[in-house]
Amino acid sequence: MDSSGNPAPAGRYVVLDPGTGICGPSDGTGRVKDTTTGLVWNRTDYELGSGSQADADLFCRLQAGPGARLPTKDEALAISGDSYDSCAFPCPWVTWTSTSAGSGQAWSVFDDGRTH
C-alpha cells in the first residue's frame, strides 16, 4: 500500500533480506530491490544526525557496504509518496540523498514524499 492506502505497483519491490522487522535505527539488515530501477534499498532508516552531505556519504560507505551509494533526490522520491509500499518498507523512513541542498547540506526524502 502507498501512503494514501492505494496498492503500490504490482511486483515493484522484492524483499531480498527481511531483516529484523524492528522499526527504529537500523541494525544494517533488511534490503529491498526496486524492480523498476534495479536499486537496492534498506528496509528501515537510520538516524539522520547533522544532515551534512559529508556525514551522509561517510555513513553510507561505512554502514551500507562496498559499492553502496546515497540515492539522488529523484531516486528517493521515486519510492516515496504514491510508490511507497508498507510491505516492502514496514517502518516509516527518511533517507539522506546525494543531491545538494546548498551550504554543505543534503536533501532528505521521507516515505510520504516530503523533502527537507
DSSP file (Angstrom, degrees, kcal/mol; ACC not computed):
  #  RESIDUE AA STRUCTURE BP1 BP2  ACC     N-H-->O    O-->H-N    N-H-->O    O-->H-N    TCO  KAPPA ALPHA  PHI   PSI    X-CA   Y-CA   Z-CA
    1    1 A M              0   0    0      0, 0.0    85,-1.5     0, 0.0    86,-0.1   0.000 360.0 360.0 360.0 144.6    0.0    0.0    0.0
    2    2 A D    >   -     0   0    0      4,-3.8     3,-2.0    83,-0.2    80,-0.2  -0.304 360.0 -84.8 -89.5-176.8    1.2    3.5   -0.6
    3    3 A S  T 3  S+     0   0    0     78,-1.4    79,-0.1     1,-0.3   109,-0.1   0.674 130.1  53.2 -65.9 -15.7    0.8    6.4    1.8
    4    4 A S  T 3  S-     0   0    0     77,-0.2    -1,-0.3     2,-0.2    78,-0.1   0.396 121.9-103.9 -96.7   1.5   -2.7    7.0    0.5
    5    5 A G  S <  S+     0   0    0     -3,-2.0    -2,-0.1     1,-0.3    77,-0.0   0.506  81.0 129.4  88.5   5.1   -3.8    3.4    1.1
    6    6 A N        -     0   0    0      1,-0.1    -4,-3.8    -5,-0.0    -1,-0.3  -0.637  68.4 -95.5 -90.5 151.3   -3.7    2.5   -2.6
    7    7 A P        -     0   0    0      0, 0.0     3,-0.1     0, 0.0    -1,-0.1  -0.407  38.0-123.9 -65.5 138.8   -1.8   -0.5   -3.8
    8    8 A A        -     0   0    0      1,-0.2    75,-0.1    -2,-0.1     3,-0.1  -0.352  52.9 -65.2 -71.9 162.5    1.8    0.1   -4.9
    9    9 A P    >   -     0   0    0      0, 0.0     3,-1.9     0, 0.0     4,-0.3  -0.279  68.3-100.2 -52.2 129.1    2.6   -1.0   -8.5
   10   10 A A  T 3  S+     0   0    0      1,-0.3     0, 0.0     2,-0.1     0, 0.0  -0.253  99.3   0.6 -57.3 130.6    2.3   -4.8   -8.5
   11   11 A G  T 3  S+     0   0    0      2,-0.1    -1,-0.3    -3,-0.1    24,-0.2   0.581  89.4 127.5  71.6  10.8    5.7   -6.6   -8.2
   12   12 A R    <   +     0   0    0     -3,-1.9    23,-3.7    22,-0.1    24,-0.4   0.887  66.4  47.0 -67.9 -37.5    7.7   -3.5   -8.0
   13   13 A Y  E     -A   34   0A   0     -4,-0.3     2,-0.5    21,-0.2    21,-0.2  -0.869  60.8-169.2-113.6 138.5    9.5   -4.5   -4.8
   14   14 A V  E     -A   33   0A   0     19,-2.3    19,-3.0    -2,-0.4     2,-0.6  -0.991  23.0-133.2-122.7 123.7   11.3   -7.7   -4.0
   15   15 A V  E     +A   32   0A   0     -2,-0.5    17,-0.2    17,-0.2    73,-0.0  -0.668  26.0 176.3 -77.9 116.8   12.4   -8.3   -0.4
   16   16 A L  E    S+     0   0A   0     15,-2.0    16,-0.2    -2,-0.6    -1,-0.2   0.807  76.5  10.6 -88.0 -34.9   16.0   -9.6   -0.6
   17   17 A D  E     -A   31   0A   0     14,-1.9    14,-1.8     1,-0.1    -1,-0.3  -0.925  64.2-155.1-146.9 114.8   16.5   -9.8    3.2
   18   18 A P        -     0   0    0      0, 0.0     3,-0.5     0, 0.0    -1,-0.1   0.741  32.1-162.9 -67.7 -20.7   13.6   -9.3    5.6
   19   19 A G        -     0   0    0      1,-0.2    11,-0.1     2,-0.1    12,-0.0  -0.258  46.9 -47.5  69.5-161.6   15.9   -8.1    8.4
   20   20 A T        -     0   0    0      2,-0.2    -1,-0.2     9,-0.1     3,-0.1   0.685  62.9-132.1 -83.5 -19.2   14.8   -8.0   12.0
   21   21 A G        +     0   0    0     -3,-0.5     2,-0.5     1,-0.3    -2,-0.1   0.587  61.3 136.3  76.2   9.4   11.5   -6.3   11.3
   22   22 A I        -     0   0    0      3,-0.0    -1,-0.3    69,-0.0     2,-0.2  -0.793  49.3-138.3 -93.7 127.1   12.2   -3.9   14.2
   23   23 A C        +     0   0    0     -2,-0.5    21,-0.1    -3,-0.1    68,-0.0  -0.520  64.7  55.7 -80.0 153.4   11.4   -0.2   13.5
   24   24 A G  S    S+     0   0    0     68,-0.2    21,-0.1    -2,-0.2     3,-0.1  -0.754 102.6   2.0 118.6-168.4   13.9    2.4   14.6
   25   25 A P  S    S-     0   0    0      0, 0.0    21,-0.2     0, 0.0    -3,-0.0  -0.256  86.7-112.1 -53.4 131.4   17.6    2.8   13.9
   26   26 A S        -     0   0    0     19,-1.5    21,-0.1     1,-0.1     4,-0.1  -0.282  10.7-147.8 -68.9 148.0   18.5    0.0   11.5
   27   27 A D        -     0   0    0      2,-0.2    -1,-0.1    -5,-0.2     3,-0.1   0.250  57.4 -98.6 -93.8  10.6   20.8   -2.8   12.5
   28   28 A G  S    S+     0   0    0      1,-0.3     2,-0.2     2,-0.1    -2,-0.1   0.434  92.3 108.5  89.0  -0.6   22.1   -2.9    8.9
   29   29 A T        +     0   0    0    -11,-0.1    -1,-0.3    13,-0.0    15,-0.3  -0.635  41.2  66.8-103.7 167.0   19.9   -5.8    7.9
   30   30 A G        -     0   0    0     -2,-0.2    13,-1.8    12,-0.1    14,-0.4   0.720  51.2-172.4  91.3 108.4   16.9   -5.8    5.6
   31   31 A R  E     -AB  17  42A   0    -14,-1.8   -15,-2.0    11,-0.3   -14,-1.9  -0.979   7.8-166.8-134.4 145.5   17.1   -5.0    1.9
   32   32 A V  E     -AB  15  41A   0      9,-2.7     9,-3.4    -2,-0.3     2,-0.5  -0.989  13.4-143.2-130.1 137.4   14.5   -4.4   -0.8
   33   33 A K  E     -AB  14  40A   0    -19,-3.0   -19,-2.3    -2,-0.4     2,-0.8  -0.889   9.1-143.5-102.5 131.5   15.1   -4.3   -4.6
   34   34 A D  E  >  -A   13   0A   0      5,-3.0     4,-3.2    -2,-0.5     5,-0.4  -0.842   9.3-161.3 -89.3 110.6   13.1   -1.9   -6.7
   35   35 A T  T  4 S+     0   0    0    -23,-3.7    -1,-0.1    -2,-0.8   -22,-0.1   0.680  86.0  61.0 -71.1 -16.6   12.5   -3.8   -9.9
   36   36 A T  T  4 S+     0   0    0    -24,-0.4    -1,-0.2     1,-0.1   -23,-0.1   0.901 124.3  15.1 -73.8 -41.8   11.7   -0.6  -11.8
   37   37 A T  T  4 S-     0   0    0     -3,-0.3    -2,-0.2     2,-0.2    -1,-0.1   0.642  94.4-126.4-107.0 -19.5   15.1    0.9  -11.2
   38   38 A G     <  +     0   0    0     -4,-3.2    -3,-0.2     1,-0.3     2,-0.1   0.442  62.5 140.2  82.9  -0.2   17.2   -2.0  -10.1
   39   39 A L        -     0   0    0     -5,-0.4    -5,-3.0    -6,-0.1     2,-0.4  -0.474  47.0-138.4 -78.1 148.5   18.3   -0.2   -7.0
   40   40 A V  E     -B   33   0A   0     -7,-0.2     2,-0.3    -2,-0.1    -7,-0.2  -0.915  23.2-169.7-108.2 133.3   18.6   -1.9   -3.6
   41   41 A W  E     -B   32   0A   0     -9,-3.4    -9,-2.7    -2,-0.4     2,-0.2  -0.862  27.1-109.7-122.1 152.2   17.3   -0.1   -0.5
   42   42 A N  E     -B   31   0A   0     -2,-0.3   -11,-0.3   -11,-0.2   -12,-0.1  -0.572  24.8-138.2 -71.2 144.7   17.5   -0.6    3.2
   43   43 A R  S    S+     0   0    0    -13,-1.8    48,-0.6   -14,-0.3     2,-0.3   0.759  86.5  33.7 -78.7 -24.5   14.1   -1.6    4.6
   44   44 A T  S    S-     0   0    0    -14,-0.4    49,-0.1   -15,-0.3     2,-0.1  -0.849  85.2-118.5-125.7 164.6   14.4    0.7    7.6
   45   45 A D        -     0   0    0     47,-0.4   -19,-1.5    -2,-0.3     2,-0.3  -0.330  14.8-127.5 -98.2-180.0   16.1    4.1    8.0
   46   46 A Y        -     0   0    0     48,-0.5     2,-0.2   -21,-0.2    48,-0.1  -0.849  38.6 -88.7-120.0 157.1   19.0    5.4   10.1
   47   47 A E        -     0   0    0     -2,-0.3    48,-0.0     1,-0.1   -21,-0.0  -0.505  37.0-141.5 -66.3 136.5   19.0    8.4   12.3
   48   48 A L    >   -     0   0    0      1,-0.2     3,-1.2    -2,-0.2     4,-0.1   0.721  25.7-175.5 -80.1 -21.2   20.0   11.4   10.2
   49   49 A G  T 3   -     0   0    0      1,-0.2    -1,-0.2     2,-0.1     7,-0.0  -0.377  66.8  -8.9  63.7-136.5   22.2   13.2   12.6
   50   50 A S  T 3  S-     0   0    0      1,-0.1    -1,-0.2    -2,-0.1     3,-0.1   0.744  82.2-132.7 -71.9 -24.5   23.5   16.6   11.3
   51   51 A G    <   +     0   0    0     -3,-1.2    55,-1.8     1,-0.3     2,-0.1   0.570  52.4 148.7  82.4   8.0   22.2   16.2    7.7
   52   52 A S  B  >  -C  105   0B   0     53,-0.2     4,-2.3    -4,-0.1    -1,-0.3  -0.492  55.4-127.5 -75.1 149.3   25.5   17.2    6.2
   53   53 A Q  H  > S+     0   0    0     51,-2.2     4,-2.6     1,-0.2     5,-0.2   0.877 110.1  55.5 -61.9 -37.2   26.4   15.7    2.9
   54   54 A A  H  > S+     0   0    0     50,-0.4     4,-2.4     2,-0.2    -1,-0.2   0.918 108.9  46.5 -63.0 -43.6   29.8   14.6    4.3
   55   55 A D  H  > S+     0   0    0      2,-0.2     4,-2.7     1,-0.2    -1,-0.2   0.907 113.1  50.0 -64.1 -41.7   28.2   12.8    7.2
   56   56 A A  H  X S+     0   0    0     -4,-2.3     4,-2.3     2,-0.2    -2,-0.2   0.924 112.3  46.4 -63.2 -45.4   25.7   11.1    4.9
   57   57 A D  H  X S+     0   0    0     -4,-2.6     4,-2.3     2,-0.2    -2,-0.2   0.920 113.9  47.9 -64.8 -44.6   28.4   10.0    2.5
   58   58 A L  H  X S+     0   0    0     -4,-2.4     4,-2.3    -5,-0.2     5,-0.2   0.926 111.7  50.1 -62.2 -45.8   30.6    8.6    5.2
   59   59 A F  H  X>S+     0   0    0     -4,-2.7     4,-3.0     1,-0.2     5,-0.5   0.923 109.9  51.1 -58.9 -45.0   27.7    6.8    6.9
   60   60 A C  I  X>S+     0   0    0     -4,-2.3     4,-1.9     1,-0.2     5,-0.5   0.934 112.1  45.7 -59.6 -47.6   26.8    5.2    3.6
   61   61 A R  I  <5S+     0   0    0     -4,-2.3     4,-0.4     1,-0.2    -1,-0.2   0.866 119.3  41.0 -66.0 -35.8   30.3    4.0    2.9
   62   62 A L  I  <5S+     0   0    0     -4,-2.3    -2,-0.2    -5,-0.2    -1,-0.2   0.870 127.2  27.4 -80.5 -37.9   30.8    2.6    6.4
   63   63 A Q  I  <5S+     0   0    0     -4,-3.0    -3,-0.2    -5,-0.2    -2,-0.2   0.822 118.4  48.5 -97.3 -35.2   27.4    1.0    7.1
   64   64 A A  I  <<S-     0   0    0     -4,-1.9    -3,-0.2    -5,-0.5    -2,-0.1   0.668 101.1-128.1 -89.3 -15.9   25.9    0.0    3.8
   65   65 A G    > < -     0   0    0     -5,-0.5     3,-1.8    -4,-0.4    -1,-0.2  -0.252  44.6 -19.8 101.1 174.2   28.9   -1.8    2.4
   66   66 A P  T 3  S+     0   0    0      0, 0.0     3,-0.1     0, 0.0    -4,-0.0  -0.253 126.1  15.4 -59.9 138.8   31.1   -1.8   -0.7
   67   67 A G  T 3  S+     0   0    0      1,-0.3     2,-0.1    -6,-0.0    -2,-0.1   0.338  93.3 132.4  81.5  -8.0   29.5   -0.3   -3.8
   68   68 A A    <   +     0   0    0     -3,-1.8     2,-0.3    -8,-0.1    -1,-0.3  -0.416  29.3 174.7 -75.7 152.8   26.8    1.4   -1.9
   69   69 A R        -     0   0    0     -3,-0.1   -12,-0.0    -2,-0.1    29,-0.0  -0.971  36.3 -93.6-149.3 162.4   26.0    5.0   -2.5
   70   70 A L        -     0   0    0     -2,-0.3    27,-0.1     1,-0.1     2,-0.1  -0.534  45.7-115.7 -73.7 145.1   23.5    7.6   -1.5
   71   71 A P        -     0   0    0      0, 0.0    27,-2.7     0, 0.0    28,-0.4  -0.404  27.6-110.6 -73.9 158.6   20.4    7.9   -3.7
   72   72 A T     >  -     0   0    0     25,-0.2     4,-2.2    26,-0.2     5,-0.2  -0.407  33.5-105.1 -75.3 167.1   19.7   11.1   -5.6
   73   73 A K  H  > S+     0   0    0      1,-0.2     4,-2.4     2,-0.2     5,-0.2   0.915 123.4  50.6 -59.6 -43.1   16.8   13.1   -4.5
   74   74 A D  H  > S+     0   0    0      1,-0.2     4,-1.5     2,-0.2    -1,-0.2   0.883 108.3  52.0 -65.0 -38.3   14.8   11.9   -7.6
   75   75 A E  H  4 S+     0   0    0      2,-0.2     4,-0.5     1,-0.2    -1,-0.2   0.920 112.3  45.6 -63.3 -43.1   15.7    8.2   -6.9
   76   76 A A  H >< S+     0   0    0     -4,-2.2     3,-1.1     1,-0.2     4,-0.3   0.892 110.7  52.8 -67.9 -39.2   14.4    8.5   -3.3
   77   77 A L  H >< S+     0   0    0     -4,-2.4     3,-1.1     1,-0.2     6,-0.3   0.821  99.1  66.2 -63.8 -29.1   11.3   10.4   -4.4
   78   78 A A  T 3< S+     0   0    0     -4,-1.5    -1,-0.2     1,-0.3    -2,-0.2   0.692 106.8  39.7 -68.0 -18.9   10.6    7.6   -6.9
   79   79 A I  T <  S+     0   0    0     -3,-1.1     6,-0.3    -4,-0.5    -1,-0.3   0.305 109.8  73.3-110.0   7.4   10.0    5.1   -4.0
   80   80 A S  S X  S+     0   0    0     -3,-1.1     3,-2.1    -4,-0.3    32,-0.2  -0.482  87.9  15.9-109.2-177.7    8.1    7.5   -1.8
   81   81 A G  G >  S+     0   0    0     30,-2.1     3,-1.5     1,-0.3   -78,-1.4  -0.328 135.0   5.1  58.3-124.1    4.6    9.0   -1.9
   82   82 A D  G 3  S+     0   0    0      1,-0.3    -1,-0.3   -80,-0.2   -80,-0.1   0.688 135.1  53.7 -67.2 -18.9    2.4    7.1   -4.3
   83   83 A S  G <  S+     0   0    0     -3,-2.1    -1,-0.3    -6,-0.3    -2,-0.2   0.440  80.8 116.3 -95.2  -0.5    5.1    4.5   -4.8
   84   84 A Y    <   -     0   0    0     -3,-1.5     2,-0.4    27,-0.2    -4,-0.1  -0.448  46.1-167.1 -67.9 139.7    5.6    3.7   -1.1
   85   85 A D    >>  -     0   0    0     -6,-0.3     4,-2.8    -2,-0.1     3,-0.5  -0.960  16.5-158.5-134.2 114.8    4.8    0.2   -0.2
   86   86 A S  T 34 S+     0   0    0    -85,-1.5    -1,-0.1    -2,-0.4   -84,-0.1   0.687  93.9  60.2 -69.2 -17.2    4.4   -0.7    3.5
   87   87 A C  T 34 S+     0   0    0    -86,-0.1    -1,-0.2     1,-0.1   -72,-0.0   0.870 113.6  36.1 -74.0 -36.3    5.0   -4.4    2.7
   88   88 A A  T <4 S+     0   0    0     -3,-0.5    -2,-0.2     1,-0.3    -1,-0.1   0.873 131.3  31.8 -79.5 -40.1    8.4   -3.6    1.3
   89   89 A F  S  < S-     0   0    0     -4,-2.8    -1,-0.3     1,-0.1   -45,-0.1  -0.842  70.7-179.1-120.9  90.4    9.2   -0.9    3.8
   90   90 A P        +     0   0    0      0, 0.0    -1,-0.1     0, 0.0   -46,-0.1   0.638  64.8  51.7 -71.5 -13.9    7.5   -1.8    7.1
   91   91 A C  S    S-     0   0    0    -48,-0.6   -69,-0.0   -69,-0.1   -70,-0.0  -0.888  96.2 -95.6-121.4 150.9    8.5    1.2    9.0
   92   92 A P        -     0   0    0      0, 0.0   -47,-0.4     0, 0.0     2,-0.3  -0.362  54.4-168.7 -56.6 145.0    8.3    4.9    8.3
   93   93 A W        -     0   0    0    -49,-0.1    18,-2.3    -4,-0.1     2,-0.3  -0.941  26.9-170.6-141.3 161.6   11.6    6.1    6.8
   94   94 A V  E     -D  110   0B   0     -2,-0.3   -48,-0.5    16,-0.2     2,-0.4  -0.975  15.5-164.6-145.3 141.9   13.6    9.0    5.7
   95   95 A T  E     -D  109   0B   0     14,-2.5    14,-2.4    -2,-0.3     2,-0.1  -0.981  19.0-126.4-132.7 143.8   16.8    9.0    3.7
   96   96 A W  E     -D  108   0B   0     -2,-0.4     2,-0.3    12,-0.2    12,-0.2  -0.389  31.0-151.5 -68.3 161.4   19.7   11.3    3.0
   97   97 A T  E     -     0   0B   0     10,-1.5   -25,-0.2     2,-0.2   -41,-0.1  -0.868  24.8-122.4-129.7 169.8   20.4   11.9   -0.7
   98   98 A S  E    S+     0   0B   0    -27,-2.7     2,-0.5    -2,-0.3   -26,-0.2   0.444  80.6 109.0 -87.2  -1.2   23.5   12.8   -2.7
   99   99 A T  E    S-     0   0B   0    -28,-0.4     8,-2.4     8,-0.2    -2,-0.2  -0.659  74.2-120.9 -82.9 124.2   21.7   15.9   -4.0
  100  100 A S  E     -D  106   0B   0     -2,-0.5     6,-0.3     6,-0.2     3,-0.1  -0.362  22.8-171.9 -66.9 137.4   23.0   19.1   -2.6
  101  101 A A  E     -     0   0B   0      4,-2.8     5,-0.2     1,-0.3    -1,-0.1   0.195  56.8 -99.8-106.5  10.4   20.6   21.4   -0.7
  102  102 A G  E >  S+D  105   0B   0      3,-0.6     3,-1.9     5,-0.0    -1,-0.3   0.090  99.4  54.5  88.8 156.7   23.3   24.1   -0.6
  103  103 A S  T 3  S-     0   0    0      1,-0.3     3,-0.1    -3,-0.1    -1,-0.0   0.806 132.2 -57.5  53.6  36.7   25.7   25.2    2.1
  104  104 A G  T 3  S+     0   0    0      1,-0.3   -51,-2.2   -52,-0.1   -50,-0.4   0.568 108.3 125.5  76.1   8.5   27.1   21.6    2.5
  105  105 A Q  E <   -CD  52 102B   0     -3,-1.9    -4,-2.8   -53,-0.2    -3,-0.6  -0.651  49.8-141.6 -99.5 157.1   23.7   20.2    3.3
  106  106 A A  E     - D   0 100B   0    -55,-1.8    -6,-0.2    -6,-0.3     2,-0.1  -0.886  22.5-107.5-115.7 148.6   22.0   17.3    1.6
  107  107 A W  E     -     0   0B   0     -8,-2.4   -10,-1.5    -2,-0.3     2,-0.4  -0.458  30.1-152.2 -67.1 144.8   18.3   16.8    0.7
  108  108 A S  E     - D   0  96B   0    -12,-0.2     8,-2.1    -2,-0.1     2,-0.4  -0.936   4.4-156.1-115.4 144.9   16.4   14.3    2.8
  109  109 A V  E     -ED 115  95B   0    -14,-2.4   -14,-2.5    -2,-0.4     2,-0.2  -0.980   5.6-150.7-124.2 135.4   13.3   12.5    1.4
  110  110 A F  E >   - D   0  94B   0      4,-2.8     3,-2.3    -2,-0.4   -29,-0.2  -0.671  29.9-108.5-102.5 157.6   10.6   11.0    3.6
  111  111 A D  T 3  S+     0   0    0    -18,-2.3   -30,-2.1     1,-0.3  -108,-0.2   0.771 118.1  56.0 -56.3 -28.7    8.4    8.0    2.8
  112  112 A D  T 3  S-     0   0    0    -19,-0.2    -1,-0.3   -32,-0.2   -30,-0.1   0.410 124.6 -99.6 -87.5   4.0    5.4   10.2    2.3
  113  113 A G  S <  S+     0   0    0     -3,-2.3    -2,-0.1     1,-0.3   -33,-0.1   0.371  77.2 138.4  97.3  -4.8    7.2   12.2   -0.4
  114  114 A R        -     0   0    0     -5,-0.1    -4,-2.8     2,-0.0    -1,-0.3  -0.388  36.2-155.6 -68.6 153.3    8.1   15.2    1.8
  115  115 A T  B      E  109   0B   0     -6,-0.2    -6,-0.2     1,-0.1    -8,-0.0  -0.917 360.0 360.0-126.3 157.3   11.6   16.7    1.3
  116  116 A H              0   0    0     -8,-2.1    -7,-0.1    -2,-0.3    -1,-0.1   0.256 360.0 360.0-148.0 360.0   13.7   18.7    3.7
